[in-house]
Amino acid sequence: MNNTKAATWYWLALLLLTASSVASAYCGLPKTVFVFSVLLIALIKGEIIIDRYMGLRYVAGPWRAIVFGWLFIVIGGISLSFL
């Protein structure tokens, strides 16, 4: 698969994940379930962006860990504020 096709599929996946997080707002879920489902979707979207669009999928060394660490710290901080 060429890069343009792959980027298109990843972009569509990001769109579907965004639409699912917006749709979950209208499902009437309890606040905690809603927040953690949206944060899980954000984590998945962050992984796609970090690996595919930022090009860190095959990077060795601390760079990938630093970016993923930042993502986990932000999502963890938001999660703690809702407990």
Order of alpha helices (4+ residues) and beta strands (2+ residues): alpha-alpha-alpha
